[in-house]
């Protein structure tokens, strides 16, 4: 009698492959829920104050513009500063050292880099014109930045040039006031008093700078938050400069010679550009936060234009 092996008729069970994740009650898998949570977190971050500020700064390429300001300052503004200070029997190196908050040794290194020859006060008309045009280019750069921040337009080339020349004069006056204040306080005032005095001077200087460069297109009271924010960043940069740039200038001069001093000054000028952008953007965001959601005011009153929503930054502008 032939036996029939039933086992040969039963197939082998397939090995279990990777199983699909079971959907939850809402029909979504864990990966989908994680992706949705990440997207929501990213949206909240961009919609928050820090995200909006970063978006505004990136929209205007603040880092690239800061390098542009540093290059223009070395090529155009510093020669203008040297000639003007030499014509008024002042030391340009002392002015630069006061802006950076350098100690005596670092100030000496800057003095070795910036020297005024006895005949520098006598220049040709063409030389003076080129120096003025180069310095005006710096003022025009700042003017363009502030127009993007507050969404304003030009008021005509005559008013723009007048504003730029006034700003150049105020820069020299600010440097003189800063040096005089530092000498008046001296070592008896202490770092706290010196920092407080520097902050007050910075508030008035940047407030005046914005009002002059914008040529009356934005009210003074609307510019005060941006001036305060810029002064805070400027004072912080001064404290950082006094602690870092003095050692950096001395070390770079020993390692690379005068070019090392130039490299350190360029780094400080890039930081100045970042401070200007950051202070202006913070002030504009504060104005938008305080403005009504659907305000129809113009930049002269509230710092916003048209009926644009205050929570959306202008396209292509700071």
Secondary structure as UniProt FT lines:
FT   HELIX           6..9
FT   TURN            25..26
FT   HELIX           30..47
FT   HELIX           49..59
FT   TURN            60..61
FT   HELIX           62..72
FT   HELIX           73..77
FT   HELIX           78..87
FT   TURN            88..89
FT   HELIX           92..100
FT   HELIX           104..113
FT   TURN            118..121
FT   HELIX           125..150
FT   HELIX           157..213
FT   TURN            214..216
FT   HELIX           220..256
FT   HELIX           258..290
FT   TURN            293..294
FT   TURN            299..302
FT   TURN            306..307
FT   TURN            310..311
FT   TURN            315..316
//
